[in-house]
């Protein structure tokens, strides 16, 4: 392998690592505070009934994406749960939607997530 190939491979590897979920040591004190729905006739609390631990698990499994990815490739679910967590010792707000998308907002910074491996978290209990 030549030097250019190694540099390109390393850059690709680092960029793929940057888009993965949150490292478990960076997220603590996940608290589910409330359920919300923009369409109460078609979306119930049971559609996104995650515990505190399951909400944390969502963000650990999810991959970080740009908002445009959610907009273009994922269904927008009208119901969600929301709460707070500590991310790198900062208190942040979060939201997880029934369509396995979510975000974390710390001050003015918002990070968006999708979880393609979280089906088990969203099964009706």
N, C-alpha and C positions, 0 to 999 in steps of 0.2 A: 504494500500500500504506500502510495506517495504522500507527501506532507499535505498537499491540497485535499486529498481524499480523507485523511485523518481529521483535518480541521473541519471539513464539511460534515463528516459523520458525527463528530463531537458536538457541533452546533445543532444538528438535527436532534441528537439525543437530549441535549440540554433543553431545547424548546419543547420536546414532548414531555419531559419531566415537569416543566413549568406549568403545563396544562392539566396536571393531575389534581386530585382532591387535596384537601388540607392535611398536613401531617398531624398525627394524633397528639403530639406534644404541643401543638400550637392552638388547640381548641379545648376549652374547658367550660364548666358551668353552663351547659346547654339547658335552657329552660323553655318549655312550651307554655306560652301564655294564653293563647286564644285561637279560636277557629273563625274564619271569615269566608263569606261566599258572595259572589256577584250574581249568582243565579240559584237562590235557595230552593227553587222547585226541582232542579236537576242535580244539585250537588249537596251532599250531606256530610256531616262531620265524619261519618264512617269511611268516606272516600279518602280521607287523609288523616287517619287516626293514629298518629305516631306518638310514642312515649318520648320522654327526654332523651333516653339512650338511643332510640331509633332515629331521632332527629340528628343526633351527633353522628350516628352511623351513616346517615344519608350524606352528610358533608364529607365524611372520610372516604366513602366510596365514589362520590361524584367527581366529575372532571370539570375543571374551570374552563369556561368558554366565554367568548364575546357575546354580548346581548344579541347581536345579529344572528348567531347560530340558533338561539332559542326561537327568535322571531321567524326564521326561514325554515327550520327543520323540526320543530316540536309543537305539539298541540298545546294551546293555551287553556289550562284548566281554570274554571271560574272559582274554585274553592281552594283554600289554603290554610295552613297553620302558621303562626308567627310566634316569635319569642326573642329572647336575648341569649347571648353567649359571650364568652371571653375568647378573643382571638389575639394571640401574642400579647396578652395582658390588657388589651383594650376591650371595653364593654361595647358590644355591637348588637344591632338588630338583625334578625333574619326572617326569611319567609320560605316555606316549602309548599309548592302547589301539587295537586293530585296528579298532574301529568309528569311527575318526577323531575321538575325543574325547580330552581330556587335561587336565592341570592342572600348575600351577607353584606350589610351596610355598616361600615365603620366610619363615622364622621361623614365626610363628603365622598369617600371611596366606596364603590359598590362592586362586588365580585359576583359573577353569575355562574351557575352550576347546572349540569344535567347529570342524571344518573341512569345509565342504561342497565345497571346490574342491581337495581333496588326493587324489583317486582315483589319480592317477599315482604318488604316493608309496607307495601300498599295493599296487601291482601286484607279483605274484610275479616275482622276477628270475630 
